[in-house]
Amino acid sequence: MKLKATKRTETGTSASKKARTEGLVPAAIYGKELETVPVLLNQKELEDTLRKVGANGVFDVEVDGETYHVFVKELKTAAIKPILYHVDLLSFTKGQKVHMTIPVYISGEDEIKEGYVSQSISELEVEVAPAEAPSDYTVDVSSLTIGDTISVSDLEIGEGATLLTDAELTVVSISAPDAVEEETTETSDDMPEPEVIGEDKDEDSE
């Protein structure tokens, strides 16, 4: 997929606000040995493209006749309304590996009859060619029982990817209900007794 963009001639808060009122999204294209190119993208076209290619999907952006192969490195939205404020696009060449953050999801949680599912990691850092990167890593926990864990090293990240996250870290674990309750109780018991304000002063005055 290809989007057409125009170079930004004005920068700053007021210029960005004006662009958004016109249905445009301020963006920046950057990459290895590439000077950052500030551009404006049509908001609707960008949103449609992201829905089709996915979170880590690859697409092309044409600026003044030059085409950049990119993926979204960072996307900033408004806190209240779902409005795109700014997009950072990382440009790459075919076959080039780049640092990417891939989300980790859990499936099969409803099939566990006993125990609590605890997810410790929600994303993995990998080095991979963007065109070969998965949209996410899904961990099936349906066959796990109490005491079982899945570590980063247990995940299949793909032959073309290099893992950057610590392989020893736990992704998900299954804990016994009693263990979770005991942990909660111990935390409550460890809380200090409330201090009676003014008590020492009364004793001194007597």
C-alpha positions as a printed NumPy array, in Angstrom:
array([[  0.   ,   0.   ,   0.   ],
       [  1.185,   3.513,  -0.733],
       [  0.298,   6.834,   0.855],
       [  1.144,  10.219,  -0.564],
       [  2.551,  12.815,   1.813],
       [  3.594,  16.447,   1.544],
       [  6.638,  17.94 ,   3.227],
       [  5.929,  20.141,   6.202],
       [  6.923,  23.725,   5.603],
       [  5.804,  24.909,   9.033],
       [  6.489,  23.295,  12.394],
       [  5.454,  23.995,  15.969],
       [  2.317,  23.562,  18.061],
       [  0.133,  26.051,  16.199],
       [  1.116,  24.637,  12.795],
       [  0.388,  21.084,  13.951],
       [ -2.979,  22.111,  15.391],
       [ -3.911,  23.804,  12.139],
       [ -2.909,  20.706,  10.146],
       [ -5.089,  18.456,  12.32 ],
       [ -8.119,  20.719,  11.832],
       [ -7.595,  20.233,   8.093],
       [ -7.636,  16.445,   8.461],
       [ -3.863,  16.031,   8.264],
       [ -1.504,  14.22 ,  10.642],
       [  2.009,  15.553,  11.312],
       [  4.583,  12.781,  10.862],
       [  8.319,  12.252,  10.647],
       [ 10.144,   9.761,   8.432],
       [ 13.589,   8.755,   9.643],
       [ 15.993,   5.848,   9.385],
       [ 19.585,   4.726,   9.096],
       [ 21.628,   7.226,   7.077],
       [ 18.452,   9.21 ,   6.397],
       [ 17.912,  12.771,   7.481],
       [ 14.529,  13.143,   9.14 ],
       [ 11.788,  14.166,   6.709],
       [  8.848,  16.037,   8.345],
       [  5.628,  15.377,   6.43 ],
       [  1.853,  15.639,   6.567],
       [ -0.399,  12.638,   5.928],
       [ -4.123,  12.471,   5.258],
       [ -5.624,  11.243,   8.53 ],
       [ -8.369,   9.073,   7.018],
       [ -6.004,   7.444,   4.505],
       [ -3.469,   6.759,   7.258],
       [ -6.067,   5.232,   9.586],
       [ -7.437,   3.046,   6.766],
       [ -3.914,   1.869,   5.933],
       [ -3.085,   1.002,   9.547],
       [ -6.294,  -0.992,   9.867],
       [ -5.372,  -3.025,   6.79 ],
       [ -1.663,  -3.646,   7.461],
       [ -1.871,  -4.028,  11.245],
       [  0.17 ,  -2.547,  14.09 ],
       [  3.551,  -3.601,  12.681],
       [  2.54 ,  -3.639,   9.04 ],
       [  4.726,  -2.263,   6.279],
       [  3.563,   0.302,   3.73 ],
       [  5.021,   2.917,   1.386],
       [  4.961,   6.687,   1.675],
       [  5.673,   8.851,  -1.371],
       [  7.113,  12.305,  -0.789],
       [  7.966,  14.552,  -3.76 ],
       [  8.339,  11.567,  -6.066],
       [ 10.526,   9.549,  -3.651],
       [  9.124,   6.411,  -2.042],
       [ 10.002,   5.289,   1.485],
       [  9.306,   1.782,   2.841],
       [  8.144,   2.367,   6.417],
       [  6.382,   1.018,   9.474],
       [  5.014,   2.864,  12.493],
       [  7.665,   3.225,  15.19 ],
       [  5.581,   5.404,  17.472],
       [  2.044,   6.679,  17.289],
       [  0.741,   9.45 ,  19.544],
       [ -2.971,   9.975,  20.077],
       [ -5.077,  12.392,  22.091],
       [ -5.808,  11.426,  25.688],
       [ -9.591,  11.804,  25.398],
       [-10.569,  11.622,  21.728],
       [ -9.193,   9.003,  19.288],
       [ -7.291,  11.594,  17.268],
       [ -3.848,  10.971,  15.808],
       [ -1.486,  13.694,  17.005],
       [  1.803,  12.577,  15.516],
       [  3.347,   9.52 ,  13.864],
       [  6.994,   8.466,  13.707],
       [  7.72 ,   6.314,  10.655],
       [ 10.923,   4.276,  10.469],
       [ 12.248,   3.893,   6.929],
       [ 14.204,   0.797,   5.923],
       [ 15.61 ,  -0.954,   2.874],
       [ 14.504,  -4.377,   1.712],
       [ 15.949,  -7.119,   3.918],
       [ 17.305,  -4.681,   6.502],
       [ 16.706,  -5.745,  10.107],
       [ 15.519,  -3.154,  12.598],
       [ 14.622,  -3.013,  16.285],
       [ 10.907,  -3.698,  16.708],
       [  8.535,  -4.068,  19.652],
       [  6.054,  -6.918,  19.183],
       [  3.035,  -7.237,  21.528],
       [  2.438, -10.496,  23.428],
       [ -1.124, -11.76 ,  23.945],
       [ -2.576, -14.723,  25.86 ],
       [ -5.207, -17.153,  24.573],
       [ -6.997, -20.109,  26.173],
       [ -7.285, -18.449,  29.571],
       [-10.984, -19.395,  29.887],
       [-10.134, -23.111,  29.575],
       [ -8.103, -23.177,  32.792],
       [-10.303, -24.762,  35.469],
       [ -8.183, -23.898,  38.5  ],
       [ -5.511, -21.321,  39.205],
       [ -4.757, -17.719,  38.379],
       [ -3.132, -16.639,  35.116],
       [ -0.495, -13.962,  35.596],
       [  1.093, -12.295,  32.557],
       [  4.44 , -10.665,  33.33 ],
       [  5.488,  -9.517,  29.858],
       [  3.243,  -7.757,  27.353],
       [  5.783,  -7.233,  24.555],
       [  9.05 ,  -8.533,  23.136],
       [ 11.975,  -6.62 ,  21.7  ],
       [ 13.342,  -8.244,  18.558],
       [ 15.552,  -7.383,  15.607],
       [ 13.874,  -8.426,  12.406],
       [ 13.157,  -7.349,   8.843],
       [  9.818,  -5.466,   9.107],
       [  8.307,  -7.405,   6.216],
       [  8.927, -10.642,   8.168],
       [  7.769,  -9.358,  11.555],
       [  4.606, -10.869,  13.069],
       [  1.816,  -8.565,  14.168],
       [  1.988, -10.195,  17.615],
       [  3.056, -13.277,  19.583],
       [  0.148, -15.262,  21.024],
       [  0.745, -17.614,  23.966],
       [ -1.723, -20.49 ,  24.412],
       [ -2.15 , -21.255,  28.124],
       [ -5.11 , -23.65 ,  27.834],
       [ -2.997, -26.747,  28.683],
       [ -1.181, -25.204,  31.649],
       [ -1.807, -26.202,  35.261],
       [ -0.901, -24.701,  38.645],
       [  2.836, -24.188,  38.941],
       [  3.461, -24.067,  35.181],
       [  5.297, -21.147,  33.611],
       [  6.224, -20.045,  30.109],
       [  9.461, -18.129,  29.654],
       [ 10.593, -15.908,  26.806],
       [ 12.915, -18.719,  25.675],
       [  9.859, -20.971,  25.145],
       [  8.379, -18.698,  22.49 ],
       [  8.91 , -19.209,  18.776],
       [  9.948, -15.796,  17.523],
       [ 10.658, -16.845,  13.939],
       [ 13.815, -17.88 ,  12.104],
       [ 14.526, -14.425,  10.751],
       [ 14.234, -12.648,  14.106],
       [ 16.87 , -12.054,  16.778],
       [ 15.598, -11.891,  20.354],
       [ 16.65 ,  -8.802,  22.32 ],
       [ 14.518,  -9.36 ,  25.441],
       [ 16.079, -11.418,  28.266],
       [ 15.265, -15.059,  27.439],
       [ 15.083, -16.   ,  31.135],
       [ 12.152, -13.719,  31.901],
       [  8.768, -15.273,  32.647],
       [  5.978, -14.428,  30.222],
       [  3.07 , -16.098,  32.009],
       [  2.569, -18.286,  35.086],
       [ -0.27 , -20.206,  36.746],
       [ -0.599, -19.714,  40.516],
       [ -2.732, -21.56 ,  43.061],
       [ -5.659, -19.566,  44.492],
       [ -4.359, -20.13 ,  48.054],
       [ -0.944, -18.722,  47.121],
       [ -2.498, -15.528,  45.821],
       [ -4.673, -15.194,  48.95 ],
       [ -1.708, -15.796,  51.278],
       [  0.322, -13.175,  49.457],
       [ -2.497, -10.671,  49.892],
       [ -2.843, -11.518,  53.595],
       [  0.896, -11.207,  54.249],
       [  0.92 ,  -7.819,  52.583],
       [ -1.903,  -6.66 ,  54.869],
       [ -0.211,  -8.071,  58.011],
       [  3.025,  -6.308,  57.204],
       [  1.379,  -2.905,  57.231],
       [  2.516,  -0.799,  60.225],
       [  0.111,   0.107,  63.017],
       [ -1.293,   3.623,  62.696],
       [  0.488,   6.186,  64.819],
       [ -1.595,   8.031,  67.425],
       [ -0.823,  11.659,  66.863],
       [ -0.081,  13.566,  70.035],
       [  0.327,  10.478,  72.243],
       [  4.006,  11.159,  73.034],
       [  3.293,  14.758,  73.821],
       [  0.662,  13.769,  76.426],
       [  3.092,  11.411,  78.148],
       [  5.782,  14.1  ,  78.3  ],
       [  3.394,  16.57 ,  79.892],
       [  2.458,  14.186,  82.7  ]])
